[in-house]
Amino acid sequence: MPVTIAKPFTIGRYAVMCDEFAAFVAASGHNTYGDCRIYFGAGYERQSGRNWRSPGFTQDGRHPVVCVTWDDAQAYAAWLKGHC
């Protein structure tokens, strides 16, 4: 059975890496103000002071970015659209 998608959309093949997200923040000036929400078995809890730059575990620029908000993702996608 054929499937029709009514609106155009874009999807990434690979995860966004920390270095890529950092380049976006530096170039766009986007304010990433969100804290991380961490899953603790019974649900998610907001962890103040943790964010995509400091998620609470070791990461480098080649790791997928974490602790970004919906607004961050939307801003990144809009910025990327203008650069591809």
C-alpha positions as CSV (number, residue, x, y, z in Angstrom):
1,M,0.0,0.0,0.0
2,P,1.5,3.4,-1.0
3,V,2.1,6.0,1.6
4,T,1.7,9.7,0.9
5,I,3.4,12.4,3.0
6,A,1.5,15.6,2.7
7,K,4.2,18.0,3.7
8,P,7.9,18.0,2.8
9,F,10.3,17.2,5.6
10,T,13.9,16.6,6.2
11,I,15.5,13.8,8.2
12,G,19.1,13.3,9.1
13,R,20.9,10.1,8.5
14,Y,23.3,10.6,11.3
15,A,23.2,12.0,14.8
16,V,24.3,15.6,15.3
17,M,27.7,15.6,17.0
18,C,28.8,18.0,19.8
19,D,31.3,19.8,17.5
20,E,28.6,20.3,14.9
21,F,26.1,21.7,17.5
22,A,28.9,23.9,18.9
23,A,29.6,25.4,15.5
24,F,25.9,26.2,15.1
25,V,25.8,27.9,18.5
26,A,28.9,29.9,17.8
27,A,27.8,31.0,14.3
28,S,24.1,31.7,15.1
29,G,24.4,33.1,18.7
30,H,21.5,30.8,19.7
31,N,20.9,30.8,23.4
32,T,20.8,27.2,24.8
33,Y,19.2,27.8,28.1
34,G,17.7,24.4,28.9
35,D,18.8,22.0,31.7
36,C,19.0,18.3,31.2
37,R,16.2,15.9,32.0
38,I,17.6,12.7,33.3
39,Y,15.7,9.4,33.5
40,F,15.8,7.8,36.9
41,G,13.7,4.6,36.5
42,A,10.4,6.2,37.6
43,G,10.5,9.2,35.3
44,Y,12.5,12.2,34.2
45,E,14.0,14.7,36.6
46,R,15.4,18.1,35.6
47,Q,19.1,18.4,36.5
48,S,20.0,22.0,37.0
49,G,23.5,22.9,35.9
50,R,23.7,20.1,33.4
51,N,23.4,21.0,29.7
52,W,24.7,20.0,26.3
53,R,28.2,21.3,27.1
54,S,28.2,19.6,30.5
55,P,25.8,16.6,30.6
56,G,27.3,15.0,33.7
57,F,29.4,12.4,31.9
58,T,32.5,12.5,29.7
59,Q,32.0,13.6,26.1
60,D,34.0,15.0,23.3
61,G,33.2,16.7,20.0
62,R,32.7,13.4,18.2
63,H,29.9,12.2,20.5
64,P,26.2,12.9,19.7
65,V,24.9,16.0,21.3
66,V,22.6,15.5,24.3
67,C,20.5,17.7,26.6
68,V,19.1,19.9,23.8
69,T,15.6,21.2,23.9
70,W,12.9,21.0,21.1
71,D,13.6,24.7,20.5
72,D,17.3,24.1,20.2
73,A,16.7,21.3,17.7
74,Q,14.3,23.5,15.7
75,A,16.8,26.4,15.6
76,Y,19.6,24.0,14.5
77,A,17.4,22.6,11.7
78,A,16.5,26.1,10.5
79,W,20.1,27.2,10.6
80,L,21.3,24.1,8.8
81,K,18.7,24.5,6.1
82,G,20.2,27.9,5.3
83,H,23.7,26.4,5.0
84,C,23.1,23.4,2.8
